[in-house]
């Protein structure tokens, strides 16, 4: 039995989510000694299927995955949960899969839940890593038949739980939990990729029914990087005392070449936009540098920033929980500290200093 990743590709956001799902599928395959395959859906225009197939073959070759299938959809239609479910259900049952790994975006999470009901398979979300067979054996799961061991946050992110799912199963990863890329030396020649035709859509674009109609879409314009893509995030919390504090954080974020985040308390108070909320009920991020300014460090917020490589906490309360979750802690008045940081990096121009 194989591990399959189901992804979308063809746009920057989808490509990033898909790369994470592929990496997760490879890790799951390694824990159980299983081969990995990938089923991708991509919206294309008439006559562009061949180009999409070539790009998909190159993606699989770069990841060292030798087996894939491409489902081309009418590029004039949106890809929502309805479309994903209708397209994937007939493709998932006959592939001898031990597990299917889905990206963690809203559409794929919704689709996974619906597919689990239709197929009668167990489903789990928010997965951040996979448990080795010896870990499952220690839990007494070895005698219950083939099982997929997953690790995910529990109790608001204050604990990590290991769970065992009967196979076949559906696994939805947590966004930004599987960063990086495939191990060096895994790439293969594109000609070694077995790109299977998908029944009914091979060589032509098709569409699936959707109950969702997009009336309008509005994209917020900003000269700062998007929260999910930023290498540096400067986040503010209740300790800022009001919305004016975010103006100073925005200046620091711009100097560092990053973006601004916020805790739930700051968002609920109306101090900053909801789409910038970091935490269990907001966005999960994994920047190179995360500055937590005036954030106490509740478990829900820590769950969203857990993937950060370096965390710097600035808080006047020496007992704040954030100091137990950071690499560097600065105790004191946040305005004085942020102003000093601005003086230090501001002269370096946009992007600050390395």
N, C-alpha and C positions, 0 to 999 in steps of 0.2 A: 504494500500500500504506500502511496505517495503523499507528500504534503503539497497542497496547491495554494498559491496566492491568487486572489481575485483583485484586479486593480483597474483603474482608468488611467489612460495616458493621453497626452496630446495638448496639455496646458501646463504652465509652470507649477500651479498649486497641485494639480492631479499628479504630475510627474514626481513631485516631492513626496506626496502621500504614498504613491505607488512604490517608490524606492524603499520607503520604510517598511511597507508590507512585504516586499521581496526579501529584504534583509531579515525580517522576523521569520519568514518561512524557511529561509536557509538555516537560521539558528535552530528552529524546531526540527528541521530535517537532520541536522547534525546530532541533536540529543538522542534521536531514535534510530540513526543510521538509515534514513529514508531519502530517496530521491525527491527532487523538488520540481514542480511544474508551475506554469503561470497562465492563467486565463485573463485576458485583458479586453476591456470594452473601450472603444474609441469612437467619438463622433467624427464622421468624415463627410465630405461633399462628394457628389457623384464623380467617379473617375479618379478618386484619390486613394482608393483602397490599396493599390500596389505600393504607393509611397508609405502608407501607414504600416503595411506588413514589413517593409524593409527597415523602418525605424524600430519597430517592435523586435525584429530579429536582432538588430544591433544592441538593443537594451538587454535582451536575454544573454547574448554572447558576452557582454561586458560583465554580467553577474555570474557567468559560468553555469547558467541554467540551460539544459539541453532540450527541454520539452515545453512547448507553449501552444496556445490557441488564441486566435484573435477574433473578436466579435465586433464587426463594424456596424455602427448605428448611423441613422440619418443625422447628419450634422446640423440640420435645422431644428432638431428637437433638443430639449434639455435633458440632462441625465439626472433624474431624481430617483427616489427609492422605488417607485412603481416600475419605472423602466428597468432598473437594475434587477429587481425580483423577477419580472416577466422574462427577461433575457437569460438570466443565470440559472433559473430553476431547472430547465431541461438539460443544461450543460453540466450540472454538478453531480447528477446521480450515477452516471456511467463511467466515471473516471478513476475508480478504485482509490478513492481518497481516504487517508486516515484523518486528515484535518484540512480545513479551508481557513486561510488567514486573510482577513479583510482590513483595509485601512481604517483609521479611527475618525474619519470625517462624519458629519451628521447623516449624510445620505447613506453611507455604507453601514453605519450603526443601525439605522432603521431597517435597511434591507436585510441585515443579518438576523434581526429578530423575526422578521416575517418569514424568511427562508427557513429558520429553525422550526417554526410552527408547521410550515407546509411539508418539510422533509422529516419531521419528527426527530431531529438531531439536537443534542445539547448545545448551548451557546454561552459564551462568556465574554465579557468586555473589559476594557481598561487593563489589558495585559501588558506588563512591562518587561517580562523575561519568561523563560521556560525552565521547568524543573527537570533535572536529570533523572534517569531511571532509578538510580540508587536512592534519590530523595523520595521518590514515590514508594519504593520498597520499604524505606524506613517508616513511612506512613501506613504501611499495611495494605497498599493498593496493588501489589504485584500479582495477587491471586485473583483479581477481579477482571481479568482479561486485559487486552490492550487499552492503555489509557494515555491521555495527553495531559501532562502536568504543566500548569501555568502559575505564574506569580503575578499578583496584582494587589494594589493598595486596599486596605480595609480600615474600618472605623475612621473615616475621614482622612486617610493617609497616614495615620499614626502608627499603623502596623502593616506588614506585608504578609499576605496569606498565600499558601500553596494549595492549589485545588487540582483535583484529578477529574478529567472528563472522559466518559466512554467514547470510543471512536466508532464511526466518524463524528466529527464535531465542527463547530464554527467558532473561530477565535477572532475577536476584534481587538486590535492593538491600541494602546494609548498613544495619541499624537506626540511626536518628538521623543518617544521612549526608545526607539531604535534608530539612533543617529549614526552618522558615518557612512561607510560604503562597504562593498564586499571585500573580503581579505585579498591581499596581493597574491597574484598567481592564479586566481580563479577564472580569469577571462579565457574564453575559447574563441575559435574561429567561427564567424557567423554561419558558415556552411555546415557546422556541426549541430546547429539548432534544428530540431525537428518541429517545424511550425505546422501544426495540424489544421486542416480545414474545419470550420465550424458548420455543422449541418444547417442548410437553408440560407446561409448568408455568405458563403464562400464566394469571393470575387465581386460582391456587390453590397452596397449599403442598404440597410433596412431600418425600420423603426419599430418601436413598441409603444403601446398605449400608455398614456399618463393621465391621472386624474388631477394633475396640478397644472394650472395656467399661470404663467408669470405675467403679471399686469405691468409692472415696471421694476426697474432696478436702479439703485442709486449707489454710486461708489464714492466713498469719502476721499477727498483729495488731501494728500499730505506730502511734505517733502522729506518725511522720516520713513525709515523702512517699516514694513508691515511687522506686526508683533510676532507672528510665527516664523519670520525669516531673519529677524534681527540678531546680530552677533552680540550686541550690547543692549541691555534693557535697564532703564532707570525707573523703578516703581515707587509710588508713593502711597501712604496709608493714612489712617486717622490722625496720626501724629503730626501731619502737616498743618492741621488746624483749620483748613479751608481751601477753596479752589485756587486761591492766589498762589499757593505753594507749588502748584503744578507748572506755573509759568517758569519758575526757576529750574524745576526738573527738566522741562522741555529744552531750556538753554543748555543744560549739562548734557542731555541726550544728544542734542545736535552737535555739540562740540566733540562728543565721543563717537559720532557716526552711528548712533543707536536710535531707539525709540522709547516711548514712555508707556509704562504699565501702571496698574492701580490695584489696590486690594478691594475686596467686596465692600468693606466699610466705606471707603472713599467713593465707590461707584454708587452705593445705596444712598449716600448723602448728596448725590448729584454733583460731586466735585469734578468728575471726569467721565468720559464716555464708556458705556457698557462694553463695547467691543475691545477695550483695553484691559478688561479685568483678568487678572491672573489668579488661578486657584481651581479648586475642585468644581465649582459652579461656573467657572470662566474658561480661560484658555490654559493649556499646558504648554510650557515653553522650555527650551533647552539652549539658551544663549551661551556664549563663551564667558560673558561677564554679566552678573545680575546684581544691581545695587538696590537694596531694600531700604528705603528712606522713610522713617516714621511708621514702619510696619511692625506690629507686635510679634507676628509669627504664629498665627493660629494654624492648626493642623490642616485646615482646608486650603490655606494659602500655600503652605509648604508642599502640599500635594501637587500644585500646579508648577512650582519652580524646582522640583526635585532634580530635574535633568540638567540644571545649570552647572557648568564646569567650575566656575569660581563665583562665590557669593560674598558680597560685602554688605554688612548690616550697619546702618546708622540710626541710633536710637538713644534717647536721653535716659531711658529706664534700664539700669544694669540687669534687672531680672527678666527682661523681655525674652520670650522663648526663641526669638529669631537668633539670639546670640549662641544658642546651642545648635544651630543649623547652618552657620556661616563659616567661611574660611578666614575672614577677617572681620573684626567688629570694632566700630568706632562709637564710643559713648560720649554723648554731648549734644549740644544744640545743632539740629540738622541744618539750619540756615547758615551758621558759621562754617560748618564742615563743607557743605555743598558749594558755598561761595569760594572757599579756599581751593576746592577741586577745580572750580571754573577758572580761577586765576592761574592754576597750574597747567590746565590743558587748553585753555582758550587761545593762548598765543600760538598753539600748534596748528590752528586753522581747522577746517572741517575734517572730522575724523579723529581729531585729537592725536595723542601719542600712543604708540604700541606698548 
